[in-house]
Amino acid sequence: MSTKPDKGEMRKVVFASLIGATIEWYDFFLYGAVAGIVFNKLFFPASDPVVSILLAYTTFAIGFVARPLGGLVFGHLGDKTGRKSVLVATLMIMGVATMLVGFLPTYDQIGILAPILLVILRLAQGIGLGGEWGGAVLMTYEYAAPEKRGFYASIPQIGLAIGLCLSSGVVALLSRLPDKDFLSWGWRIAFIASFLLVLVGLYIRVKIVETPEFRKVKEQNAEVKVPAAEMMRLYPGNVLLGMGARYIDGVFFNAFAVFSIVYLTQLAPVKVSREVALWGVSASALMMVATIPFFGWVSDKLGRPKTYAIGSALLALSAYPAFMLLGSGDPVLIFAALIIPFGVIYAMCYGPEAALFADLFDPRVRYSGISFVYQFSGIFASGLTPIIATYLIEANGKQPWYLIGYVVFAAIVSMLSALAILKRQTVGYGQLQRAT
């Protein structure tokens, strides 16, 4: 049977991947948006505000710790049973967990049980997203022609930008409520309402069909018994290089999308309102809706490793001026400090990233491979970044120099990793996939 999709089928797959990824990222980032402004006060009260922030961000990090588990479990299922069924399950897990956060009683109401339940639901969010990301990008990557895979695999990546824009924008709108109302019930609306989006996403996803490449694997009875074990046996070098490339993505994103909100409102030399910080992040995310697919397209022309390496280098160069402007207290300069490095330059890495990682593995273990690379590296690259950033700012007398140095270090690691992938790629696509 033919495995080549028609244009109508391709559009359906692209839309299903994008809408599902948007919902998942909205749910995941909604937690990050309120962690340092709500959860620290309602679930982790402490005499020292910095301690409360660190505790709240620790639960934020727990979601990243759970993501590799979700990636392994659902990656295994995705390589054994198919991409489509896994995507339906992960969307449901994420949606129910997010909705339940909106109904949680606070520490004042039920004591220590409140943060325990919050941690459990955050773990469920992480497991759901751990399985979601790989499947969403593989649906478009494996449907697309090889010469267009950078562009098509970048389209679900837009879900990150839209999800971030929606989550920070919704919290910004709700922040217009009196502070007492916002902390009492306003923030809960954003979590509970997300389940309506989940129902829409499920309706769309059940209508798509399996990818051509996985159908070939099934037809040829080429499935492997334990995809994760086979991935590590065949591609240990590719796994390490992919994780190294991922470093700056996680660090830069969480420094600017998550930590910047607390930095601007509580830790910066000149503090600004919560609305300014949230709208600045939203504006950056809105910019990425255009820049992510653009750089995905560029990677099809220039090459994914080369595009990623250049983007990493530019992110290193942007760290110093960005934090200088963030500390200025001027909303216009703050918006520029977020939109240019985060909304534009960051997309030079995030746009090609999905296809860059998918190129490293063959279809039999690809779901497991890209999920492991992205989610396991996310523990240190993403989940720990707000904690590390808060500590570095405090240790440096509320100055950003240590944090800037950390961002530059991550960028250099990622640039060198991407260049190493490029070097392997010069021997040919097949050799890249088998190189260890």
C-alpha positions as CSV (number, residue, x, y, z in Angstrom):
1,M,0.0,0.0,0.0
2,S,1.2,3.6,-0.6
3,T,2.6,5.4,2.4
4,K,2.7,8.8,0.7
5,P,0.1,11.2,2.3
6,D,-2.0,13.5,0.2
7,K,-2.1,17.2,1.0
8,G,-5.4,17.0,2.9
9,E,-4.0,14.3,5.1
10,M,-0.9,16.3,5.7
11,R,-2.8,19.4,6.7
12,K,-4.9,17.3,9.2
13,V,-1.8,15.8,10.7
14,V,-0.1,19.2,11.0
15,F,-3.1,20.8,12.7
16,A,-3.6,17.9,15.1
17,S,0.0,18.0,16.1
18,L,0.0,21.7,16.6
19,I,-3.3,21.9,18.6
20,G,-2.3,19.1,20.8
21,A,1.2,20.5,21.5
22,T,-0.3,23.9,22.2
23,I,-2.6,22.5,24.9
24,E,0.1,20.4,26.5
25,W,2.6,23.3,26.7
26,Y,-0.1,25.7,27.9
27,D,-0.8,23.3,30.8
28,F,2.8,22.8,31.6
29,F,3.9,26.5,31.4
30,L,0.8,27.6,33.3
31,Y,2.3,26.0,36.3
32,G,5.6,27.8,35.8
33,A,3.9,31.1,35.3
34,V,2.2,31.0,38.7
35,A,4.9,29.0,40.6
36,G,6.8,32.1,41.8
37,I,3.8,34.4,42.3
38,V,1.1,32.1,43.7
39,F,2.3,28.6,44.8
40,N,5.1,30.1,46.9
41,K,2.5,31.9,48.9
42,L,-0.4,29.5,49.0
43,F,1.3,26.1,49.1
44,F,4.8,26.9,50.5
45,P,4.6,29.7,53.0
46,A,7.9,30.5,54.7
47,S,9.3,33.4,56.7
48,D,11.9,34.0,54.0
49,P,10.3,34.9,50.6
50,V,13.3,33.5,48.7
51,V,12.9,30.1,50.5
52,S,9.2,30.1,49.4
53,I,10.2,30.8,45.8
54,L,12.9,28.1,45.8
55,L,10.4,25.6,47.2
56,A,7.8,26.5,44.5
57,Y,10.4,26.2,41.8
58,T,11.4,22.8,43.2
59,T,8.0,21.5,42.4
60,F,8.3,23.1,39.0
61,A,11.5,21.1,38.5
62,I,9.7,17.9,39.6
63,G,7.7,18.0,36.4
64,F,11.0,17.8,34.4
65,V,12.2,14.9,36.5
66,A,9.0,13.0,35.6
67,R,9.3,13.8,31.9
68,P,12.0,11.2,31.2
69,L,9.7,8.5,32.7
70,G,6.9,9.6,30.5
71,G,9.3,9.7,27.5
72,L,10.5,6.1,28.2
73,V,7.1,4.6,28.8
74,F,5.2,6.3,26.0
75,G,8.3,6.3,23.7
76,H,8.3,2.5,24.1
77,L,4.6,2.3,23.3
78,G,5.0,4.7,20.4
79,D,7.7,2.6,18.8
80,K,5.8,-0.6,19.5
81,T,2.1,0.2,18.9
82,G,2.2,3.5,17.0
83,R,2.4,7.3,17.4
84,K,-1.4,8.1,17.3
85,S,-2.7,6.1,20.3
86,V,0.0,7.4,22.5
87,L,-0.8,11.0,21.7
88,V,-4.4,10.5,22.7
89,A,-3.4,9.1,26.1
90,T,-0.8,11.7,26.9
91,L,-3.2,14.6,26.2
92,M,-5.8,13.1,28.5
93,I,-3.3,12.6,31.3
94,M,-2.0,16.2,31.1
95,G,-5.4,17.7,30.9
96,V,-6.9,16.0,33.9
97,A,-3.8,16.7,36.0
98,T,-3.9,20.4,35.1
99,M,-7.7,20.8,35.8
100,L,-7.2,19.2,39.2
101,V,-4.5,21.7,40.2
102,G,-7.2,24.4,39.9
103,F,-9.3,22.6,42.5
104,L,-6.6,22.0,45.1
105,P,-7.1,23.4,48.6
106,T,-4.2,25.5,50.0
107,Y,-1.7,24.9,52.8
108,D,-3.9,27.0,55.2
109,Q,-6.8,24.7,54.4
110,I,-5.3,21.2,54.6
111,G,-1.7,21.7,55.8
112,I,1.1,19.6,54.4
113,L,-1.3,17.6,52.3
114,A,-1.7,20.6,49.9
115,P,1.9,20.7,48.6
116,I,2.0,16.8,48.5
117,L,-1.1,16.8,46.2
118,L,0.4,19.6,44.1
119,V,3.6,17.5,43.7
120,I,1.6,14.4,42.6
121,L,-0.3,16.4,40.0
122,R,3.0,18.0,38.8
123,L,4.4,14.5,38.4
124,A,1.4,13.6,36.3
125,Q,1.9,16.7,34.1
126,G,5.5,15.8,33.5
127,I,4.7,12.2,32.6
128,G,2.1,13.4,30.1
129,L,4.3,15.9,28.5
130,G,7.2,13.5,28.5
131,G,5.3,11.2,26.1
132,E,3.6,14.0,24.2
133,W,6.4,16.0,22.7
134,G,8.1,13.1,20.8
135,G,4.9,11.9,19.3
136,A,3.7,15.4,18.2
137,V,6.9,16.3,16.3
138,L,7.2,12.8,14.8
139,M,3.8,12.9,13.3
140,T,4.8,15.8,11.1
141,Y,8.5,14.8,10.7
142,E,7.6,11.3,9.4
143,Y,4.8,12.5,7.2
144,A,7.0,15.2,5.5
145,A,9.3,14.8,2.5
146,P,13.0,14.6,3.7
147,E,13.9,18.0,2.2
148,K,11.0,19.6,4.2
149,R,11.3,17.9,7.5
150,G,13.0,20.8,9.3
151,F,10.0,23.1,8.5
152,Y,7.2,20.6,9.2
153,A,8.8,19.3,12.4
154,S,9.0,22.9,13.6
155,I,5.3,23.4,13.3
156,P,4.4,21.4,16.5
157,Q,7.2,23.4,18.1
158,I,5.1,26.5,17.7
159,G,2.8,24.9,20.3
160,L,5.4,25.9,22.8
161,A,5.2,29.5,21.8
162,I,1.4,29.6,21.6
163,G,1.1,27.7,24.9
164,L,3.5,30.0,26.6
165,C,1.8,33.1,25.1
166,L,-1.6,31.8,26.3
167,S,-0.5,30.8,29.8
168,S,1.4,34.0,30.5
169,G,-1.3,36.1,28.8
170,V,-4.2,34.5,30.7
171,V,-2.3,34.9,34.0
172,A,-1.6,38.6,33.1
173,L,-5.3,39.2,32.4
174,L,-6.3,37.5,35.7
175,S,-3.6,39.6,37.5
176,R,-5.8,42.6,36.8
177,L,-8.1,41.3,39.6
178,P,-7.5,42.7,43.1
179,D,-4.6,40.8,44.6
180,K,-6.8,39.2,47.2
181,D,-9.2,37.8,44.5
182,F,-6.3,36.7,42.2
183,L,-4.7,34.7,45.0
184,S,-8.0,33.4,46.3
185,W,-9.7,32.2,43.1
186,G,-8.5,34.1,40.0
187,W,-5.5,31.9,39.2
188,R,-7.6,28.8,39.4
189,I,-9.7,29.8,36.4
190,A,-6.7,29.3,34.1
191,F,-6.1,25.7,35.2
192,I,-9.8,24.6,35.2
193,A,-10.6,26.1,31.8
194,S,-7.7,24.2,30.2
195,F,-9.8,21.0,30.2
196,L,-12.1,22.5,27.5
197,L,-9.1,22.8,25.3
198,V,-8.2,19.2,26.0
199,L,-11.6,18.0,24.7
200,V,-11.1,19.9,21.5
201,G,-7.7,18.4,21.1
202,L,-8.9,14.9,21.7
203,Y,-11.7,15.3,19.1
204,I,-9.1,16.3,16.5
205,R,-6.5,13.7,17.3
206,V,-8.7,10.6,17.0
207,K,-9.3,11.5,13.4
208,I,-5.6,11.2,12.2
209,V,-4.0,8.1,10.9
210,E,-0.6,6.5,11.7
211,T,2.6,7.9,10.1
212,P,3.9,6.4,6.8
213,E,7.3,5.5,8.3
214,F,5.8,3.6,11.2
215,R,3.4,1.8,8.9
216,K,6.4,0.6,7.0
217,V,8.0,-0.7,10.2
218,K,4.8,-2.6,11.0
219,E,4.4,-4.0,7.5
220,Q,8.0,-5.3,7.5
221,N,7.6,-6.6,11.1
222,A,10.7,-4.6,12.0
223,E,9.7,-3.5,15.5
224,V,12.4,-4.1,18.1
225,K,11.6,-5.8,21.4
226,V,12.9,-3.0,23.7
227,P,13.3,0.2,21.7
228,A,15.1,2.1,24.5
229,A,17.7,-0.6,24.9
230,E,18.2,-0.8,21.2
231,M,18.6,3.0,21.0
232,M,21.3,2.9,23.6
233,R,23.1,0.0,21.9
234,L,23.1,1.6,18.5
235,Y,23.3,5.3,19.2
236,P,25.0,6.2,22.5
237,G,27.1,8.9,20.9
238,N,24.1,10.5,19.2
239,V,22.2,10.4,22.5
240,L,25.0,12.3,24.3
241,L,25.4,14.9,21.5
242,G,21.7,15.4,21.3
243,M,21.6,16.0,25.1
244,G,24.5,18.4,24.8
245,A,22.8,20.4,22.1
246,R,19.6,20.6,24.1
247,Y,21.4,22.3,27.0
248,I,21.1,25.9,25.9
249,D,17.4,25.4,24.8
250,G,16.4,24.4,28.4
251,V,18.6,27.0,30.1
252,F,17.7,29.9,28.0
253,F,14.0,29.2,27.8
254,N,13.5,28.8,31.5
255,A,15.8,31.8,32.3
256,F,13.6,34.0,30.1
257,A,10.2,32.5,30.2
258,V,10.0,31.3,33.8
259,F,12.6,32.9,36.0
260,S,12.4,36.4,34.4
261,I,8.9,36.8,35.9
262,V,10.3,36.5,39.4
263,Y,13.4,38.4,38.6
264,L,11.6,41.4,37.2
265,T,9.0,41.5,39.9
266,Q,11.1,40.6,43.0
267,L,14.8,40.4,42.4
268,A,15.9,42.9,39.8
269,P,17.7,46.2,40.7
270,V,14.6,48.1,39.5
271,K,11.4,46.0,40.0
272,V,8.4,46.2,37.7
273,S,4.8,45.1,37.9
274,R,3.6,41.5,37.4
275,E,1.7,42.6,34.3
276,V,4.8,44.1,32.6
277,A,6.8,40.9,33.2
278,L,4.0,38.6,31.9
279,W,3.1,40.7,28.9
280,G,6.8,40.8,28.0
281,V,7.0,37.0,28.0
282,S,3.8,36.8,26.0
283,A,5.0,39.2,23.4
284,S,8.2,37.1,23.0
285,A,6.1,34.0,22.7
286,L,3.9,35.6,20.0
287,M,7.1,36.5,18.1
288,M,8.2,32.9,18.1
289,V,5.0,31.8,16.4
290,A,6.6,33.3,13.2
291,T,10.3,32.8,14.0
292,I,10.2,29.0,14.9
293,P,8.9,27.8,11.6
294,F,11.1,30.3,9.8
295,F,14.2,28.8,11.3
296,G,12.8,25.4,10.7
297,W,12.7,26.3,7.1
298,V,16.2,27.8,7.2
299,S,17.5,24.5,8.6
300,D,16.2,22.7,5.5
301,K,18.4,25.0,3.4
302,L,21.4,25.6,5.6
303,G,21.5,22.3,7.6
304,R,20.1,21.7,11.0
305,P,23.3,21.3,13.0
306,K,24.8,24.4,11.4
307,T,21.7,26.5,12.1
308,Y,21.6,25.2,15.7
309,A,25.3,26.0,16.3
310,I,25.0,29.6,15.0
311,G,21.9,30.1,17.2
312,S,23.7,28.8,20.2
313,A,26.6,31.2,19.6
314,L,24.2,34.2,19.2
315,L,22.4,33.3,22.4
316,A,25.7,33.4,24.3
317,L,26.4,36.9,22.9
318,S,22.9,38.1,23.8
319,A,23.0,37.1,27.5
320,Y,24.8,40.2,28.9
321,P,22.9,42.9,27.1
322,A,19.6,41.1,27.8
323,F,20.1,41.1,31.6
324,M,21.4,44.6,31.6
325,L,18.1,45.8,30.0
326,L,16.0,43.6,32.2
327,G,17.4,45.3,35.2
328,S,16.6,48.8,33.8
329,G,13.0,49.0,35.0
330,D,12.0,50.6,31.7
331,P,9.1,48.5,30.1
332,V,10.2,49.3,26.6
333,L,13.8,48.1,27.2
334,I,12.5,45.1,29.1
335,F,10.3,44.1,26.1
336,A,13.3,44.5,23.8
337,A,15.4,42.4,26.2
338,L,12.8,39.6,26.0
339,I,11.7,39.8,22.4
340,I,15.0,40.0,20.6
341,P,17.0,37.2,22.3
342,F,14.1,35.0,23.4
343,G,11.5,35.7,20.7
344,V,13.9,35.7,17.8
345,I,17.4,34.3,18.5
346,Y,16.2,31.4,20.7
347,A,13.9,30.2,17.8
348,M,17.1,29.6,15.8
349,C,17.7,26.7,18.1
350,Y,14.2,25.6,18.9
351,G,12.9,25.7,15.4
352,P,15.3,23.0,14.0
353,E,15.6,21.1,17.2
354,A,12.9,18.4,16.7
355,A,14.2,17.5,13.3
356,L,17.8,17.7,14.5
357,F,17.1,15.0,17.1
358,A,14.9,12.9,14.9
359,D,17.7,12.7,12.3
360,L,19.8,10.9,14.9
361,F,17.7,7.8,15.1
362,D,16.0,5.3,12.7
363,P,12.2,4.8,12.7
364,R,12.3,1.7,14.9
365,V,13.6,3.5,17.9
366,R,13.0,7.2,16.9
367,Y,10.2,7.9,19.4
368,S,12.2,6.5,22.3
369,G,15.4,8.2,21.1
370,I,14.1,11.8,20.7
371,S,12.0,11.5,23.8
372,F,15.0,10.4,25.9
373,V,17.3,13.0,24.5
374,Y,14.8,15.9,25.0
375,Q,13.2,14.8,28.3
376,F,16.2,13.4,30.2
377,S,18.4,16.4,29.4
378,G,15.4,18.6,30.5
379,I,16.0,17.7,34.1
380,F,19.3,19.7,34.4
381,A,18.8,21.9,31.3
382,S,15.3,23.0,32.1
383,G,13.9,22.0,35.4
384,L,16.8,23.1,37.6
385,T,17.3,26.4,35.8
386,P,14.9,28.6,37.8
387,I,16.4,27.2,41.0
388,I,20.0,27.7,39.8
389,A,19.1,31.2,38.5
390,T,17.5,32.2,41.9
391,Y,20.6,30.9,43.8
392,L,23.1,32.6,41.4
393,I,21.3,35.9,41.7
394,E,21.3,35.7,45.5
395,A,24.9,34.5,45.7
396,N,26.0,37.4,43.5
397,G,24.3,40.1,45.7
398,K,21.3,40.3,43.4
399,Q,23.5,40.9,40.4
400,P,23.2,38.8,37.2
401,W,26.9,38.2,36.5
402,Y,27.0,34.6,37.7
403,L,23.7,33.8,35.9
404,I,25.1,35.3,32.6
405,G,28.1,33.1,32.9
406,Y,26.0,30.1,33.4
407,V,24.0,30.9,30.2
408,V,27.2,31.4,28.2
409,F,28.6,28.1,29.4
410,A,25.4,26.2,28.4
411,A,25.5,27.9,25.0
412,I,29.1,26.9,24.4
413,V,28.3,23.3,25.3
414,S,25.4,23.2,22.8
415,M,27.3,24.9,20.0
416,L,30.1,22.3,20.3
417,S,27.6,19.5,20.4
418,A,25.9,20.8,17.3
419,L,29.2,21.1,15.5
420,A,30.0,17.5,16.5
421,I,26.7,16.4,15.0
422,L,27.6,18.3,11.8
423,K,30.9,16.6,11.6
424,R,29.2,13.2,11.8
425,Q,26.6,14.3,9.3
426,T,29.3,14.9,6.7
427,V,29.8,11.1,6.3
428,G,26.2,10.8,5.2
429,Y,22.7,10.5,6.7
430,G,22.8,6.7,7.2
431,Q,26.2,6.9,8.8
432,L,25.0,9.7,11.1
433,Q,22.2,7.4,12.3
434,R,24.6,4.5,13.0
435,A,27.5,6.5,14.4
436,T,28.4,5.7,18.0
